[in-house]
Structures are given as structure tokens and as C-alpha cells.
Amino acid sequence: MRKVMLFGAVLACAPGVALAQSDAVFAPCAACHSTKAGENRVGPTLRGIVGRPKGSVAGFSYSTAMKSQKGVWTEAALDMFIANPRTAVPGTRMIYAGMADKAQRGKLVAYLKSLK
């Protein structure tokens, strides 16, 4: 019993555990988006998205709706977009329906912010 508790405590503090939690929150995005710089998929890379001008990843073919967006991706703008992409950017080609859970969106936005 004591070994199991010790193992659990070590596991809870291990760097890989935080990464696994980040991976879990990013899972809905991972099929279409990469977190590696310069690696576009069906969607553009999300590395460095917070603070980046909207519709600006080199080599990615954005919809006209996304290219016409002004400003940069702030945490608030990402939260709104992740909640409902089609409402936030009418005409977007993003097929993701959205994430209703505000707490989950907050975790996802925090994870995206960490991708510098």
C-alpha cells in the first residue's frame, strides 16, 4: 500500500502528467491542428497563436472570412472562437462545432498560450 501511495505521489508531480492533461484538453484540436511551428494540417499550426494576427500563418490557405478578420488572437478572442467558430467568424471553414464548457475552454486557451 505504501509503495502504491508513493508511486502515485511521484506520478502526480511528474512533468509528463501535466503534458498528458494538456494533451487531453488539446485532443479535439489535434486531428486538424499541429502545435509545431510551420506544420500546417487541415488547419494552421497553433504554435504561437496568442498574440498572432488572425489569418496570418504563412503557407496556410484561409477562408475569405478568416482572412478578413482584424486584430490578433487574444485569450478572449480564442475563447469566443472555440465556443462557437461559426458564430465568431461567419463563413469560416472550420468544421468544429464548438466547446460549450467554459472551464474546458479556459484550460485549452491556457494550453494554447503556453505554445510559444
N, C-alpha and C positions, 0 to 999 in steps of 0.2 A: 504494500500500500504506500509506504513512504517513498519508494523508488518511483512509483507512478506519479505521485504528487510532485516530486522534484522534477521529473521529466516534463510534466505539464507546465511548471513554472518556467523552466528553461525554454520550452517551446513558445510560451506566451511572450517572452522577451526577445525571441529570435528575429533578426531582420527579415527573414523570409516570410514570417507570419504577416507582417504589415503589407508586404508585397502581395501576398495571397489575397488579403482583404481588398487591396487596390485592384487586383485582377478581377475579383468578383464584381466590384462596382463598375468596372470598365467592360465587363462581359457583353452587355448589349451593344456596345460600340465596336468591339474588336473584329466582328465579321467584316466590317466595311472600312474601318479606320486603323491606321498604324500609329504607334507612338514614337516611331523612329523618324528622325529628321530626313526629309527628302523622299520618304517612302509613301507615295500615294497609292491608294487602292481604289475601290468603288467610290470612296470618299477621300478627302485630303488628309494628310497627316495631321494629327492633333498635337504634335510636339510644339511647344511654344505658342499655343493658341491664345492664352490670356495675354492681352496687350497687342495682339497681332491685328492689323487691319482686316476687316471682313472681306472674304472673297479674294485673298491675295497670295495663296500658296502657288509658287511657280510650278508650271507643268500640270496643274490640275484644271480640268475643263468645268468651270462652274456654270450653273444655270444663270440665265439673264437676271432672274430675281435676286440671286445671291450676289452677282457682280454689281448690282445697283445699290447694294446696302452701303450705307455710310458709317464711318466710325470704326472703332476697334472692338474686339471681343473682350468685354469686361465680364466679371463674375456674374453680374446681374443680367447682362445680355445672354450669356451662356445658359443661365438658369431658365430664362424665358424661352429660349430656343429649344432646350432639352425638354421642357414641359410640353411643348406642342410646336414642332418645327413648322408645320403648315400655317399655323396662326401667326407665328413670329415673323416668318418670311413667306408670304403668299407666293406661290409659284416655285418654291424650292423643289428640287428633285429628290431630296432626302426622303426615303420611304419609311423611316422610323416614325411610329405613331406618337411617341412621346412618353415621358416618365411622370406619372401623376404624383408620386410620393416626394414631397418637398425635402424630407430628410435624406432620401437616397440621392436626389439631385444635388443637394449640398455636398454630400460625400464625393459625388462624381466631379463636381466643379472643383473641389479642393484637390482631387487627384489630378485633374487636368492642369490646374495652376502649378502643380509640382513638376510638370513636364517642361523643363526649361532647356 
